[in-house]
């Protein structure tokens, strides 16, 4: 896996009225022949509690 | 244009009609079946529509990937109960693997739609990438189970 640094905004608080949906994807581009991750992309609104990790914390 | 995510503009409208009981409401995916689709352009936060999907003409391996598992694409999402301060979080149940393209493609957004395609249907959810990514031949686009796609309704 790549050593991409990942930081996210916290999950937004619920609003007092109305509703909204946001979110996103954590995408891996993987070489089919080798299984090597050639790129890793996280879309801007993606939030997952266990993904708040730094470069040093990412051990695959 | 800023990257966006969530419901498409069309679904914003039809869901609103559904909630208030107006005509032309939202039509749920048949049997809960949904597919993951890939796009070379963004939907954008402002428009939430109009992204250009990959085509089988440019990538003969392209196919929308079914959510779910066990030979069925129903129940493709894990839906968590509402939690105060968080909302309702949904995550994809199984890993989605797009076959490596037959020719290099540009990835700029991911969608979740109600038809196997490879064209047509309704796009319900989308997530724009922060910048375009080149997907070369021999490279698969993979969205891992549970952590790969996460949307929050709040």
Backbone of each chain as ProteinMPNN parsed JSONL, in Angstrom:
{"seq_chain_A": "XXXXXXXXXXXXXXXXXXXXXXXXXXXXXXXXXXXXXXXXXXXXXXXXXXXXXXXXXXXX", "coords_chain_A": {"N_chain_A": [[0.839, -1.193, 0.0], [0.352, 2.334, -0.447], [2.041, 5.243, 0.962], [0.309, 7.274, 1.714], [-0.719, 10.217, 3.314], [-3.414, 10.607, 5.475], [-6.052, 12.582, 6.338], [-9.051, 13.63, 7.827], [-12.049, 15.564, 7.881], [-14.089, 15.888, 10.797], [-17.036, 13.87, 11.42], [-19.93, 15.511, 10.404], [-22.057, 17.424, 12.589], [-25.465, 16.6, 13.475], [-28.132, 18.384, 11.965], [-30.359, 20.93, 13.193], [-32.712, 20.957, 11.902], [-34.279, 19.487, 9.028], [-32.508, 17.445, 6.59], [-29.56, 15.775, 5.36], [-27.348, 14.246, 3.038], [-24.078, 13.049, 2.938], [-20.87, 11.842, 1.936], [-18.538, 9.313, 0.859], [-15.837, 7.675, -0.903], [-13.218, 5.323, -0.357], [-10.717, 4.539, -2.285], [-8.843, 2.083, -3.973], [-6.333, 1.702, -6.352], [-5.231, -0.989, -8.017], [-2.701, -3.112, -9.126], [-3.478, -5.686, -11.183], [-2.031, -8.005, -11.778], [-0.035, -8.219, -9.855], [-1.044, -7.419, -7.436], [-0.235, -5.138, -6.273], [-0.67, -1.954, -4.794], [-1.132, 0.827, -6.635], [-2.087, 3.338, -6.436], [-3.924, 5.378, -4.16], [-6.942, 6.686, -3.228], [-8.928, 9.046, -1.569], [-12.089, 10.284, -1.347], [-13.282, 13.68, -0.959], [-15.38, 14.031, 1.001], [-15.393, 11.78, 2.448], [-15.731, 9.926, 5.382], [-14.622, 7.918, 7.881], [-14.443, 6.268, 10.873], [-12.207, 4.752, 11.621], [-10.303, 5.524, 9.871], [-8.844, 7.717, 10.471], [-5.914, 8.175, 10.347], [-2.372, 8.52, 10.434], [0.528, 8.986, 8.319], [2.559, 7.442, 9.492], [1.112, 5.627, 10.938], [-0.05, 3.975, 9.157], [0.122, 0.846, 8.353], [0.392, -1.706, 6.238]], "CA_chain_A": [[0.0, 0.0, 0.0], [1.111, 3.566, -0.52], [2.198, 5.911, 2.252], [-0.449, 8.509, 1.626], [-1.188, 10.751, 4.582], [-4.852, 10.732, 5.404], [-6.716, 13.336, 7.387], [-10.429, 13.894, 7.459], [-12.875, 16.393, 8.742], [-14.948, 15.038, 11.62], [-18.402, 13.706, 10.972], [-20.667, 16.737, 10.716], [-23.13, 17.229, 13.567], [-26.803, 16.636, 12.887], [-28.728, 19.708, 11.948], [-31.55, 21.061, 14.017], [-33.87, 20.671, 11.065], [-33.931, 19.008, 7.701], [-31.581, 16.323, 6.523], [-28.606, 15.873, 4.259], [-26.48, 13.078, 2.9], [-22.744, 13.231, 2.375], [-20.052, 10.649, 2.124], [-17.562, 9.14, -0.187], [-15.201, 6.383, -1.123], [-11.786, 5.075, -0.195], [-10.505, 3.76, -3.508], [-7.498, 1.586, -4.245], [-6.009, 1.273, -7.708], [-4.392, -2.141, -7.723], [-2.197, -3.888, -10.26], [-4.13, -6.994, -11.13], [-1.063, -9.1, -11.861], [0.829, -8.308, -8.676], [-1.735, -7.025, -6.218], [0.391, -3.925, -5.742], [-1.475, -0.74, -4.834], [-0.404, 1.868, -7.355], [-2.603, 4.633, -6.001], [-4.971, 5.299, -3.157], [-7.657, 7.952, -3.29], [-10.053, 9.212, -0.665], [-12.872, 11.423, -1.81], [-13.23, 14.73, 0.065], [-16.373, 13.947, 2.073], [-15.332, 10.447, 3.068], [-15.433, 9.896, 6.814], [-14.744, 6.613, 8.531], [-13.784, 6.512, 12.16], [-10.91, 4.09, 11.74], [-9.407, 6.01, 8.823], [-8.122, 8.889, 10.92], [-4.579, 7.654, 10.61], [-1.292, 9.289, 9.843], [1.453, 8.209, 7.484], [3.29, 6.462, 10.312], [0.201, 4.627, 11.471], [-0.578, 3.113, 8.101], [0.964, -0.341, 8.154], [-0.367, -2.735, 5.535]], "C_chain_A": [[0.882, 1.254, 0.0], [1.194, 4.226, 0.85], [1.508, 7.263, 2.246], [-0.896, 8.951, 3.011], [-2.679, 11.036, 4.48], [-5.371, 11.51, 6.605], [-8.12, 13.646, 6.92], [-11.058, 14.901, 8.392], [-13.729, 15.466, 9.596], [-16.338, 14.917, 11.017], [-19.208, 14.938, 11.352], [-21.775, 16.47, 11.728], [-24.488, 17.25, 12.881], [-27.362, 18.046, 12.937], [-29.977, 19.721, 12.813], [-32.801, 20.797, 13.21], [-33.377, 20.172, 9.719], [-32.986, 17.834, 7.748], [-30.683, 16.489, 5.314], [-27.791, 14.592, 4.205], [-25.147, 13.504, 2.305], [-21.966, 11.953, 2.602], [-19.058, 10.506, 1.008], [-16.939, 7.769, -0.191], [-13.712, 6.439, -0.805], [-11.44, 4.068, -1.287], [-9.05, 3.324, -3.61], [-7.398, 1.244, -5.729], [-4.92, 0.218, -7.571], [-3.978, -2.845, -9.014], [-2.728, -5.303, -10.171], [-3.108, -8.135, -11.051], [-0.293, -9.314, -10.564], [0.127, -8.035, -7.361], [-1.173, -5.765, -5.589], [-0.556, -2.731, -5.874], [-0.666, 0.361, -5.504], [-0.891, 3.26, -6.978], [-3.748, 4.4, -5.022], [-5.636, 6.664, -3.099], [-8.792, 7.947, -2.277], [-10.814, 10.455, -1.096], [-13.078, 12.398, -0.652], [-14.203, 14.56, 1.235], [-16.368, 12.599, 2.773], [-14.965, 10.584, 4.543], [-15.628, 8.474, 7.304], [-13.888, 6.655, 9.776], [-12.391, 5.894, 12.248], [-9.899, 4.576, 10.71], [-8.66, 7.258, 9.238], [-6.724, 8.455, 11.342], [-3.54, 8.495, 9.893], [-0.414, 8.375, 9.002], [2.119, 7.099, 8.301], [2.382, 5.337, 10.794], [-0.257, 3.634, 10.419], [0.385, 1.981, 7.813], [0.128, -1.43, 7.503], [0.47, -4.02, 5.437]], "O_chain_A": [[2.04, 1.201, 0.414], [0.504, 3.821, 1.786], [2.055, 8.262, 2.713], [-1.396, 8.143, 3.793], [-3.143, 11.635, 3.51], [-5.145, 11.123, 7.752], [-8.344, 13.899, 5.736], [-10.646, 15.062, 9.541], [-14.061, 14.364, 9.16], [-16.76, 15.748, 10.212], [-19.174, 15.366, 12.505], [-22.371, 15.392, 11.718], [-24.641, 17.855, 11.819], [-27.079, 18.803, 13.866], [-30.565, 18.684, 13.12], [-33.842, 20.451, 13.769], [-32.233, 20.397, 9.325], [-32.699, 17.293, 8.815], [-30.989, 17.229, 4.379], [-27.577, 13.938, 5.226], [-25.093, 14.22, 1.306], [-22.376, 11.09, 3.378], [-18.767, 11.464, 0.292], [-17.438, 6.83, 0.429], [-13.053, 7.467, -0.968], [-11.821, 2.899, -1.218], [-8.137, 4.111, -3.361], [-8.273, 0.58, -6.286], [-3.829, 0.495, -7.073], [-4.809, -3.131, -9.876], [-2.464, -6.025, -9.209], [-3.316, -9.113, -10.332], [0.057, -10.441, -10.215], [0.637, -8.378, -6.295], [-1.586, -5.369, -4.499], [-1.165, -2.52, -6.923], [0.372, 0.776, -4.988], [-0.183, 4.246, -7.18], [-4.434, 3.378, -5.056], [-4.963, 7.683, -2.937], [-9.522, 6.964, -2.147], [-10.246, 11.542, -1.194], [-13.051, 11.993, 0.51], [-13.864, 14.92, 2.362], [-17.24, 12.312, 3.593], [-14.008, 11.272, 4.898], [-16.707, 7.902, 7.145], [-12.721, 7.044, 9.719], [-11.498, 6.458, 12.881], [-8.766, 4.097, 10.676], [-7.908, 7.814, 8.437], [-6.403, 8.38, 12.528], [-3.82, 9.105, 8.861], [-0.592, 7.157, 8.979], [2.223, 5.959, 7.848], [2.842, 4.22, 11.03], [-0.79, 2.574, 10.748], [1.366, 2.165, 7.091], [-0.747, -2.012, 8.145], [0.01, -5.015, 4.876]]}, "seq_chain_B": "XXXXXXXXXXXXXXXXXXXXXXXXXXXXXXXXXXXXXXXXXXXXXXXXXXXXXXXXXXXXXXXXXXXXXXXXXXXXXXXXXXXXXXXXXXXXXXXXXXXXXXXXXXXXXXXXXXXXXXXXXXXXXXXXXXXXXXXXXXXXXXXXXXXXXXXXXX", "coords_chain_B": {"N_chain_B": [[-14.556, 23.49, -10.355], [-16.062, 22.573, -7.312], [-15.633, 19.439, -5.664], [-18.243, 17.079, -5.038], [-20.669, 15.151, -3.111], [-22.944, 12.496, -2.169], [-26.495, 12.451, -2.462], [-27.776, 12.556, -5.783], [-28.848, 15.393, -7.735], [-31.27, 14.876, -8.99], [-32.338, 12.849, -7.423], [-32.564, 14.151, -4.988], [-34.775, 15.737, -5.589], [-36.849, 13.859, -6.241], [-36.998, 12.324, -3.907], [-37.823, 14.221, -2.087], [-40.356, 14.718, -3.088], [-41.47, 12.241, -2.494], [-41.448, 12.196, 0.313], [-43.284, 14.168, 0.976], [-45.485, 13.235, -0.244], [-46.082, 13.902, -2.864], [-46.732, 13.972, -6.444], [-44.94, 11.994, -8.925], [-42.864, 10.571, -7.433], [-39.892, 9.31, -5.689], [-38.35, 6.404, -7.015], [-37.606, 3.37, -5.767], [-34.628, 1.327, -5.962], [-35.104, -1.671, -7.736], [-35.944, -4.456, -5.863], [-33.928, -3.819, -4.151], [-31.566, -3.796, -5.49], [-28.439, -2.559, -6.467], [-25.799, -0.924, -8.308], [-22.324, -0.245, -8.77], [-20.808, 2.434, -10.401], [-18.51, 4.051, -12.671], [-16.859, 7.176, -13.422], [-15.641, 9.633, -15.711], [-15.678, 12.315, -15.42], [-16.61, 14.873, -13.005], [-19.509, 15.013, -10.844], [-19.938, 17.288, -9.424], [-20.237, 19.595, -6.66], [-21.974, 21.676, -6.93], [-23.733, 21.099, -9.055], [-24.419, 18.379, -8.97], [-24.916, 16.38, -10.844], [-24.738, 14.988, -14.193], [-22.25, 13.763, -14.743], [-19.799, 12.03, -16.738], [-20.005, 8.778, -17.704], [-17.839, 5.892, -17.742], [-17.365, 3.974, -20.723], [-18.301, 1.038, -22.576], [-17.389, 1.142, -25.063], [-14.98, 2.521, -25.036], [-13.643, 1.186, -23.031], [-13.556, -2.028, -23.078], [-13.859, -3.828, -21.076], [-15.386, -2.676, -19.174], [-17.91, -2.673, -16.725], [-20.742, -2.148, -14.767], [-20.576, -2.708, -11.314], [-22.067, -5.043, -9.211], [-23.559, -4.417, -6.068], [-23.577, -6.055, -2.847], [-23.536, -9.613, -2.149], [-22.718, -13.125, -2.53], [-23.769, -13.967, -4.958], [-25.942, -12.463, -5.385], [-27.231, -9.176, -5.768], [-28.652, -7.81, -3.953], [-29.387, -6.16, -0.826], [-27.073, -4.564, -0.554], [-25.976, -2.709, 1.112], [-24.898, -1.895, 4.392], [-26.819, -0.74, 6.926], [-26.802, 1.459, 9.477], [-28.294, 2.136, 12.66], [-29.762, 5.282, 13.54], [-27.633, 7.569, 15.133], [-27.07, 9.843, 17.693], [-25.445, 12.86, 17.035], [-24.053, 11.789, 14.988], [-25.694, 10.571, 12.952], [-27.295, 8.631, 10.392], [-25.448, 6.028, 9.252], [-24.314, 4.481, 6.333], [-22.759, 1.696, 4.807], [-20.855, -0.001, 2.274], [-21.539, -3.411, 1.628], [-20.0, -5.506, 0.515], [-16.802, -6.105, -1.101], [-16.005, -4.176, -3.959], [-14.926, -4.699, -7.169], [-13.624, -3.39, -9.975], [-13.121, -4.562, -13.208], [-9.869, -4.524, -14.713], [-9.177, -1.936, -17.022], [-9.495, -2.045, -20.621], [-8.257, -0.155, -22.081], [-6.473, 2.798, -21.12], [-8.12, 4.744, -18.626], [-9.843, 7.617, -17.26], [-10.475, 8.339, -13.955], [-12.838, 10.022, -12.129], [-15.048, 10.227, -10.6], [-17.315, 8.325, -8.568], [-20.225, 6.336, -8.763], [-23.47, 5.2, -7.604], [-25.922, 3.223, -8.747], [-29.207, 2.276, -10.087], [-29.463, 0.38, -12.039], [-28.189, -2.25, -14.075], [-26.932, -1.561, -16.414], [-24.626, -1.25, -19.202], [-25.226, 1.453, -19.424], [-27.592, 4.091, -18.746], [-30.512, 4.108, -16.53], [-30.93, 5.204, -13.084], [-28.922, 7.353, -11.191], [-28.221, 7.195, -7.908], [-26.538, 7.775, -5.673], [-23.412, 9.521, -5.272], [-19.869, 10.145, -5.45], [-17.421, 12.462, -5.793], [-14.035, 12.503, -6.934], [-11.068, 14.041, -5.519], [-9.267, 14.88, -7.438], [-8.592, 14.091, -10.882], [-7.856, 10.671, -11.631], [-5.638, 8.544, -13.312], [-6.379, 5.46, -14.701], [-4.682, 2.849, -15.573], [-4.209, 0.255, -18.073], [-4.46, -3.051, -16.884], [-4.809, -2.357, -14.281], [-6.877, -2.442, -11.49], [-9.857, -0.959, -10.192], [-10.645, -0.754, -6.912], [-12.95, -0.99, -4.322], [-13.1, -1.383, -1.065], [-14.793, -3.75, 1.076], [-17.092, -2.627, 3.506], [-15.413, -0.453, 4.497], [-14.976, 0.922, 2.187], [-16.945, 2.458, 0.87], [-18.757, 4.97, 2.27], [-21.523, 6.554, 3.51], [-23.289, 9.237, 5.04], [-26.295, 10.107, 6.538], [-27.71, 12.894, 7.83]], "CA_chain_B": [[-15.778, 23.203, -9.599], [-15.781, 21.777, -6.114], [-16.117, 18.062, -5.65], [-19.415, 16.878, -4.197], [-21.003, 13.769, -2.777], [-24.276, 12.302, -1.602], [-27.57, 12.19, -3.416], [-27.765, 13.387, -6.979], [-29.891, 16.421, -7.749], [-32.535, 14.255, -9.379], [-32.864, 12.103, -6.27], [-33.021, 15.175, -4.038], [-36.123, 16.163, -5.983], [-37.855, 12.795, -6.141], [-37.155, 11.955, -2.496], [-38.657, 15.258, -1.473], [-41.742, 14.431, -3.493], [-41.905, 11.053, -1.757], [-41.666, 12.535, 1.726], [-44.496, 14.97, 1.143], [-46.593, 12.574, -0.909], [-46.398, 14.55, -4.131], [-46.649, 13.106, -7.618], [-43.605, 11.706, -9.453], [-41.953, 10.362, -6.304], [-38.685, 8.495, -5.858], [-38.539, 4.982, -7.286], [-36.525, 2.61, -5.141], [-34.015, 0.282, -6.787], [-35.914, -2.886, -7.709], [-35.404, -5.513, -5.023], [-32.748, -3.34, -3.42], [-30.364, -4.025, -6.293], [-27.709, -1.375, -6.91], [-24.523, -1.18, -8.951], [-21.307, 0.801, -8.683], [-20.422, 2.905, -11.729], [-17.326, 4.915, -12.663], [-17.05, 8.352, -14.271], [-14.42, 10.343, -16.097], [-15.847, 13.699, -14.998], [-17.284, 14.991, -11.718], [-20.891, 15.491, -10.742], [-19.682, 18.579, -8.77], [-21.077, 19.947, -5.52], [-22.986, 22.643, -7.344], [-24.709, 20.551, -9.994], [-24.802, 17.04, -8.522], [-25.478, 15.694, -12.011], [-24.079, 15.204, -15.477], [-20.927, 13.164, -14.929], [-19.684, 11.16, -17.914], [-19.651, 7.42, -17.281], [-16.996, 5.08, -18.61], [-18.168, 3.265, -21.723], [-17.751, -0.223, -23.081], [-16.73, 1.46, -26.312], [-13.605, 2.907, -24.725], [-13.083, 0.135, -22.169], [-14.411, -3.195, -23.355], [-14.045, -4.589, -19.832], [-16.179, -1.921, -18.204], [-19.244, -3.153, -16.338], [-21.144, -1.718, -13.425], [-20.374, -3.813, -10.384], [-23.198, -5.214, -8.3], [-23.352, -4.438, -4.619], [-24.084, -7.278, -2.255], [-22.627, -10.756, -2.174], [-23.366, -14.423, -2.623], [-24.473, -14.143, -6.216], [-27.076, -11.542, -5.47], [-26.803, -7.811, -5.493], [-29.546, -7.151, -3.007], [-28.802, -5.879, 0.49], [-25.708, -4.149, -0.805], [-25.53, -1.725, 2.097], [-25.147, -2.081, 5.818], [-27.433, 0.511, 7.383], [-26.741, 1.544, 10.93], [-29.338, 2.942, 13.274], [-29.43, 6.685, 13.806], [-26.897, 7.849, 16.363], [-26.983, 11.268, 17.965], [-24.129, 13.419, 16.754], [-23.503, 11.149, 13.792], [-26.703, 10.388, 11.926], [-27.416, 7.26, 9.916], [-24.29, 5.713, 8.414], [-24.432, 3.277, 5.509], [-21.482, 1.259, 4.235], [-21.022, -1.074, 1.288], [-21.433, -4.706, 2.295], [-18.956, -6.368, -0.058], [-15.787, -5.439, -1.919], [-16.338, -3.932, -5.366], [-13.71, -4.725, -7.987], [-13.853, -3.093, -11.387], [-12.09, -5.196, -14.039], [-8.872, -3.626, -15.298], [-9.672, -1.444, -18.317], [-8.811, -2.497, -21.838], [-7.409, 0.99, -22.436], [-6.398, 3.706, -19.972], [-9.315, 5.545, -18.374], [-9.743, 8.633, -16.221], [-11.47, 8.18, -12.885], [-13.064, 11.325, -11.489], [-16.199, 10.111, -9.698], [-17.924, 6.999, -8.404], [-21.666, 6.444, -8.574], [-24.209, 4.0, -7.219], [-27.124, 3.392, -9.549], [-30.241, 1.254, -9.907], [-29.563, -0.439, -13.244], [-26.919, -2.903, -14.387], [-26.299, -0.825, -17.52], [-23.643, -0.28, -18.718], [-25.681, 2.841, -19.509], [-28.98, 4.283, -18.362], [-30.904, 3.988, -15.136], [-30.855, 6.375, -12.218], [-27.784, 7.396, -10.267], [-28.755, 7.629, -6.625], [-25.468, 8.337, -4.844], [-22.162, 9.745, -5.987], [-18.74, 10.738, -4.724], [-16.39, 12.986, -6.689], [-12.65, 12.437, -6.478], [-10.483, 15.381, -5.385], [-8.614, 15.188, -8.702], [-8.696, 12.921, -11.764], [-6.847, 9.62, -11.517], [-5.524, 7.694, -14.49], [-6.432, 4.021, -14.432], [-4.035, 2.226, -16.72], [-4.521, -1.145, -18.328], [-3.866, -3.925, -15.876], [-5.058, -1.823, -12.938], [-8.269, -2.538, -11.07], [-10.393, -0.018, -9.2], [-11.206, -1.583, -5.848], [-13.585, -0.328, -3.176], [-13.125, -2.475, -0.091], [-16.007, -3.952, 1.855], [-17.321, -1.942, 4.782], [-14.728, 0.837, 4.621], [-14.735, 1.508, 0.87], [-17.953, 3.479, 0.568], [-19.442, 5.336, 3.51], [-22.353, 7.755, 3.389], [-23.977, 9.578, 6.284], [-27.502, 10.939, 6.445], [-27.717, 13.569, 9.13]], "C_chain_B": [[-15.436, 22.29, -8.435], [-16.37, 20.378, -6.238], [-17.3, 17.942, -4.698], [-19.611, 15.417, -3.865], [-22.425, 13.719, -2.265], [-25.297, 11.96, -2.657], [-27.399, 13.076, -4.644], [-28.918, 14.388, -6.907], [-31.251, 15.824, -8.077], [-33.169, 13.511, -8.21], [-33.276, 13.051, -5.158], [-34.476, 15.551, -4.326], [-37.146, 15.064, -5.757], [-38.046, 12.331, -4.701], [-38.027, 12.976, -1.765], [-40.127, 15.05, -1.832], [-42.308, 13.248, -2.711], [-42.291, 11.411, -0.332], [-42.973, 13.298, 1.922], [-45.675, 14.395, 0.379], [-47.009, 13.213, -2.22], [-46.288, 13.552, -5.288], [-45.208, 12.994, -8.095], [-42.592, 11.507, -8.342], [-40.731, 9.556, -6.688], [-39.065, 7.044, -6.116], [-37.352, 4.218, -6.737], [-35.918, 1.628, -6.129], [-34.789, -1.026, -6.629], [-35.234, -3.972, -6.885], [-34.166, -5.108, -4.246], [-31.458, -3.492, -4.203], [-29.731, -2.706, -6.732], [-26.356, -1.781, -7.473], [-23.602, 0.03, -8.796], [-20.844, 1.15, -10.098], [-19.28, 3.907, -11.605], [-17.458, 6.015, -13.719], [-15.719, 9.062, -14.54], [-14.495, 11.824, -15.756], [-16.598, 13.719, -13.662], [-18.768, 15.341, -11.875], [-20.87, 16.954, -10.28], [-20.69, 18.858, -7.645], [-22.214, 20.863, -5.94], [-24.104, 22.006, -8.16], [-25.271, 19.215, -9.539], [-25.449, 16.237, -9.649], [-24.49, 15.796, -13.17], [-22.703, 14.63, -15.653], [-20.96, 12.185, -16.108], [-19.184, 9.782, -17.492], [-18.683, 6.775, -18.269], [-17.906, 4.313, -19.583], [-17.488, 1.964, -22.133], [-17.104, -0.012, -24.451], [-15.266, 1.796, -26.107], [-12.898, 1.846, -23.902], [-13.989, -1.084, -22.297], [-14.639, -4.05, -22.104], [-14.993, -3.898, -18.847], [-17.546, -2.561, -17.978], [-19.546, -2.608, -14.959], [-21.09, -2.931, -12.494], [-21.491, -3.865, -9.346], [-22.77, -5.131, -6.84], [-23.914, -5.744, -4.071], [-23.094, -8.405, -2.409], [-23.427, -12.035, -2.365], [-24.196, -14.597, -3.875], [-25.709, -13.288, -6.35], [-26.586, -10.145, -5.176], [-27.828, -7.076, -4.651], [-28.825, -6.972, -1.675], [-27.341, -5.47, 0.363], [-25.138, -3.177, 0.211], [-25.795, -2.226, 3.504], [-25.628, -0.739, 6.344], [-27.476, 0.513, 8.903], [-27.851, 2.444, 11.466], [-28.851, 4.361, 13.509], [-28.693, 6.818, 15.147], [-26.773, 9.35, 16.518], [-25.567, 11.762, 17.727], [-23.478, 12.839, 15.515], [-24.523, 11.102, 12.665], [-26.837, 8.918, 11.588], [-26.266, 6.997, 8.941], [-24.572, 4.44, 7.63], [-23.066, 2.976, 4.891], [-21.729, 0.131, 3.261], [-20.713, -2.421, 1.938], [-20.237, -5.51, 1.809], [-17.967, -5.547, -0.881], [-16.252, -5.342, -3.369], [-15.041, -3.866, -6.157], [-14.077, -4.51, -9.445], [-12.758, -3.758, -12.217], [-11.123, -4.157, -14.622], [-9.307, -3.208, -16.7], [-8.847, -1.967, -19.493], [-7.953, -1.396, -22.429], [-7.478, 1.979, -21.276], [-7.652, 4.578, -19.869], [-8.994, 6.608, -17.326], [-10.856, 8.42, -15.215], [-11.612, 9.501, -12.153], [-14.277, 11.317, -10.566], [-16.664, 8.661, -9.675], [-19.414, 7.212, -8.179], [-22.258, 5.126, -8.119], [-25.601, 4.137, -7.832], [-28.031, 2.169, -9.455], [-30.386, 0.311, -11.092], [-28.197, -1.014, -13.584], [-26.189, -2.22, -15.54], [-25.696, -1.707, -18.581], [-24.011, 1.183, -18.934], [-27.102, 2.897, -18.955], [-29.231, 4.095, -16.885], [-30.771, 5.299, -14.384], [-29.651, 6.269, -11.299], [-28.303, 7.978, -8.963], [-27.702, 8.363, -5.787], [-24.226, 8.555, -5.686], [-21.108, 10.283, -5.029], [-17.699, 11.156, -5.745], [-15.01, 12.784, -6.088], [-12.092, 13.849, -6.345], [-9.773, 15.834, -6.657], [-8.669, 13.932, -9.571], [-7.542, 11.947, -11.551], [-6.824, 8.815, -12.812], [-5.53, 6.235, -14.055], [-5.889, 3.32, -15.675], [-4.516, 0.796, -16.932], [-3.805, -2.002, -17.277], [-4.105, -3.474, -14.451], [-6.556, -1.856, -12.637], [-8.625, -1.407, -10.107], [-11.115, -0.855, -8.148], [-11.743, -0.706, -4.715], [-13.848, -1.42, -2.149], [-14.45, -2.547, 0.654], [-15.961, -3.131, 3.138], [-16.674, -0.562, 4.862], [-14.602, 1.565, 3.284], [-15.695, 2.622, 0.498], [-18.761, 3.734, 1.83], [-20.223, 6.629, 3.266], [-23.099, 7.97, 4.697], [-25.168, 10.481, 5.976], [-27.669, 11.59, 7.803], [-28.589, 14.803, 9.119]], "O_chain_B": [[-14.632, 21.365, -8.556], [-17.433, 20.165, -6.821], [-17.352, 18.622, -3.673], [-18.833, 14.557, -4.277], [-23.036, 14.745, -1.966], [-25.0, 11.263, -3.628], [-26.93, 14.209, -4.543], [-29.843, 14.233, -6.109], [-32.266, 16.223, -7.505], [-34.386, 13.541, -8.029], [-34.247, 12.781, -4.451], [-35.295, 15.664, -3.414], [-38.192, 15.3, -5.152], [-39.161, 11.978, -4.317], [-38.861, 12.62, -0.933], [-41.016, 15.189, -0.992], [-43.474, 13.251, -2.317], [-43.331, 10.982, 0.168], [-43.678, 13.097, 2.911], [-46.75, 14.995, 0.352], [-48.157, 13.082, -2.642], [-45.809, 12.431, -5.115], [-44.356, 13.799, -7.717], [-41.571, 12.193, -8.304], [-40.552, 9.171, -7.844], [-39.996, 6.52, -5.504], [-36.222, 4.399, -7.191], [-36.604, 1.147, -7.03], [-35.092, -1.439, -5.51], [-34.101, -4.362, -7.164], [-33.438, -5.962, -3.741], [-30.371, -3.336, -3.646], [-30.402, -1.845, -7.299], [-25.832, -2.849, -7.153], [-24.055, 1.171, -8.705], [-20.526, 0.265, -10.892], [-19.105, 4.535, -10.56], [-18.078, 5.822, -14.765], [-14.815, 9.079, -13.705], [-13.479, 12.518, -15.799], [-17.152, 12.704, -13.241], [-19.202, 15.883, -12.891], [-21.701, 17.755, -10.707], [-21.836, 18.411, -7.688], [-23.299, 20.821, -5.359], [-25.277, 22.331, -7.98], [-26.461, 18.949, -9.702], [-26.413, 15.505, -9.427], [-23.54, 16.579, -13.134], [-22.025, 14.967, -16.623], [-21.994, 11.6, -16.428], [-18.071, 9.644, -16.984], [-18.701, 7.069, -19.464], [-19.069, 4.047, -19.282], [-16.269, 1.82, -22.044], [-16.369, -0.87, -24.94], [-14.412, 1.405, -26.903], [-11.695, 1.63, -24.055], [-15.058, -1.146, -21.689], [-15.525, -4.904, -22.092], [-15.354, -4.466, -17.817], [-18.24, -2.938, -18.923], [-18.683, -2.613, -14.082], [-21.508, -4.031, -12.856], [-21.813, -2.869, -8.698], [-21.756, -5.701, -6.437], [-24.645, -6.452, -4.765], [-21.936, -8.178, -2.761], [-24.658, -12.021, -2.361], [-25.211, -15.294, -3.862], [-26.439, -13.39, -7.336], [-25.634, -9.956, -4.419], [-27.861, -5.845, -4.643], [-27.775, -7.57, -1.44], [-26.48, -5.971, 1.086], [-23.949, -2.859, 0.173], [-26.795, -2.896, 3.765], [-24.936, 0.272, 6.225], [-28.114, -0.337, 9.523], [-28.284, 3.386, 10.803], [-27.653, 4.598, 13.658], [-29.101, 6.242, 16.155], [-26.41, 10.049, 15.572], [-24.602, 11.141, 18.173], [-22.458, 13.348, 15.048], [-24.244, 11.544, 11.55], [-26.526, 8.056, 12.411], [-26.14, 7.678, 7.924], [-25.016, 3.44, 8.195], [-22.324, 3.88, 4.507], [-22.699, -0.615, 3.4], [-19.752, -2.555, 2.696], [-19.538, -6.129, 2.61], [-18.269, -4.43, -1.301], [-16.809, -6.286, -3.929], [-14.159, -3.064, -5.848], [-14.75, -5.334, -10.065], [-11.576, -3.538, -11.954], [-11.527, -3.05, -14.976], [-9.76, -4.045, -17.481], [-7.665, -2.283, -19.359], [-7.026, -1.668, -23.191], [-8.456, 1.985, -20.53], [-8.171, 5.077, -20.868], [-8.003, 6.508, -16.603], [-12.03, 8.333, -15.575], [-10.64, 10.037, -11.622], [-14.514, 12.28, -9.836], [-16.444, 7.89, -10.609], [-19.82, 8.149, -7.492], [-21.631, 4.073, -8.232], [-26.36, 5.043, -7.487], [-27.683, 1.164, -8.835], [-31.332, -0.475, -11.145], [-27.173, -0.354, -13.407], [-24.964, -2.293, -15.631], [-26.197, -2.802, -18.839], [-23.201, 2.068, -18.659], [-27.73, 1.863, -18.727], [-28.303, 3.944, -16.09], [-30.534, 6.355, -14.97], [-29.396, 5.221, -10.705], [-28.767, 9.118, -8.922], [-27.961, 9.445, -5.26], [-24.009, 7.869, -6.684], [-21.415, 10.801, -3.955], [-17.158, 10.323, -6.473], [-14.835, 12.883, -4.873], [-12.592, 14.768, -6.994], [-9.685, 17.032, -6.929], [-8.78, 12.825, -9.046], [-6.402, 12.352, -11.321], [-7.873, 8.449, -13.342], [-4.786, 5.832, -13.161], [-6.57, 3.221, -16.696], [-5.156, 0.209, -16.059], [-2.69, -1.696, -16.854], [-3.657, -4.128, -13.509], [-7.379, -1.37, -13.412], [-7.795, -0.963, -9.313], [-12.07, -1.569, -8.452], [-11.063, 0.196, -4.227], [-14.714, -2.273, -2.343], [-15.135, -1.541, 0.837], [-14.91, -2.975, 3.76], [-17.33, 0.402, 5.257], [-14.161, 2.714, 3.253], [-15.301, 3.612, -0.118], [-19.371, 2.821, 2.387], [-19.661, 7.651, 2.873], [-23.489, 7.017, 5.373], [-25.056, 11.474, 5.256], [-27.761, 10.9, 8.818], [-28.703, 15.487, 10.137]]}, "name": "protein", "num_of_chains": 2, "seq": "XXXXXXXXXXXXXXXXXXXXXXXXXXXXXXXXXXXXXXXXXXXXXXXXXXXXXXXXXXXXXXXXXXXXXXXXXXXXXXXXXXXXXXXXXXXXXXXXXXXXXXXXXXXXXXXXXXXXXXXXXXXXXXXXXXXXXXXXXXXXXXXXXXXXXXXXXXXXXXXXXXXXXXXXXXXXXXXXXXXXXXXXXXXXXXXXXXXXXXXXXXXXXXXXXXXXXX"}
